[in-house]
Amino acid sequence: MAFLLVAWAAALAPAAGARADEPAWGPHLVQRPPRHDAVRWTDGFWAEKARLLREVSLWEVQRALQNPENAAVLANFRTAAGMREGKHLGTNWGDGDCYKWLEAVARVYGATRDDRLDRLLEDWIAVIAKAQAPDGYISMNVQLTEKTRFANPHHHEMYNMGHLLTAAAVHHRMTGKDSFLAVARGPVVYCLESPDVPDGAAVADVALPAGGDRGQSRGFREQEGPCAESEHYSS
């Protein structure tokens, strides 16, 4: 499990020679994209799609994630945070979809600097922080049920935590804030220190996406093979 923490730290560490106003890409990246705010759609088909995403789609996805009949349900975080009463709703992998939505919000905020999106992010990050267990563990399908931690790979705990790390890394890069990173450090430390975590249990799920785009570097791809072939990685 030591690779998990090393990979996550390396993904967030500034690359040698990187300027302060540039994203800190990893050393293995062959091609580096422009800054997230360097290019904008100004007119035409894609400009309209970008506007639709910002003004409608992100908010409609939030509405869908608040539907108790949905496969992924944001209300689970409020329940675990003690902000509402209820049982776990949705699927074992629902947390991951919530984190992916937050990642999308963060990316759109990075391109637009829309204050509404910044407030939306901070509101949900605060809820997720309260939902997290004191030891850093976080997976609503286990915390809100009688499931045992890491008893079954199909409970998708590592999958959920992996998308948390991805979203937190992207949020940090888009906003410069550490609020989501503070939450994401919890499962990393927990997975390193807890005897409950089986060796090799879908490490790639957590480590590979941890740096956002940097997870595509050669160094991370080389580590994926053994995990992808293990029974713990299947879904």
Secondary structure by P-SEA (a helix, b strand, c coil): caaaaaaaaaaaccccccccccccccccccccccccccccccccaaaaaaaaaaccaaaaaaaaaaccccccccaaaaaaacccccccccccaaaaaaaaaaaaaaaaaaacccaaaaaaaaaaaaaaaaaccccccccaaaaacccccccccccaaaaaaaaaaaaaaaaaaacccaaaaaaaaaaaaaaacccccccccccccccccccccccccaaaaaacccccccccccc
